């Protein structure tokens, strides 16, 4: 048996010991560190039908496997499936600082709906590494999971286009298609907008927005959100604040489309919400549309007609640097 084969067996035994909860005191010998590396040979893409596959390169952590021996795990490819990211690592074993062997290992990083890491499963086992790893290794895996999630969110957000201002959306009060007022895709197509299926942004959506006008002046704006919201555009407010434009259906006598803007800080915490566009057609009728200028001032045109009474109002809101929608004179 060669020296390299012997070391690989020792490494595999060491990792097995970590996964099944070996009780030996190995924290000091096997310290993991996050680092950047550009020495990794790129692996072939994994064939899969699970959503999107996205490569994240140059993020790695190192395990000491004894005197003059170290193993580097470098993330080569990530496959996302809802709140789970399956990470394929290129594993490089170094002996006396020279590359001795390269192979692959796959871990599933499972997050809860609050984006906290819940499980880390080595493929081929049913053990949660967070419950079995020594403290030092566990902390580094958790740190890597944060880097992974942040990178994936950044990758996903790139698929949502930045809103180019000034921008206006005017409701078509005489649409050629009846589906304009009842079908979300028809509504968006008419305005040359596409919805996205980016899980990270869509799950940020805050469902309990209260409208800024009274029920008497536009009661259709107080009908509840129905189903799912989809991010359609984003707008940078400051270095730590972003605005996301969402579209969704609301539940009245018939289900109809609406657009809402919501602001978030860099921790994805919701700051403020504003309903800026909607249609409504029933015994009463109405609509809301908007323009936003380069100073991030949103001009909202609100129209409502019911029982022979017409309400038509103009509102202006400015997005402050803190992410709040401030009524402007």
Protein Blocks (a to p, Z undefined) as FASTA:
>chain_A
ZZklmmmmmmmmmmmmmmnopabdfklmmccdddddfkbccddddddfehjadddehiac
dddebehiacddddfbdcdehjaccddddddddeehiafbdcdddddddddfkopafbdc
dehiacdfklmgcfklmmmmmmmmmmmmmmmmmmmmmmpccddddddddddfbbfbfklm
mpmklmmmmnopacdfbfklmmmpcfkbccfbdfklommlmpccehjaddfbdcdfblmb
ccdddddddddfbdcdddddddddfkopafbdcdfbdcdddfbdcdddddddfkopacdd
ddddeehiacdddddddddfkopacddZZ
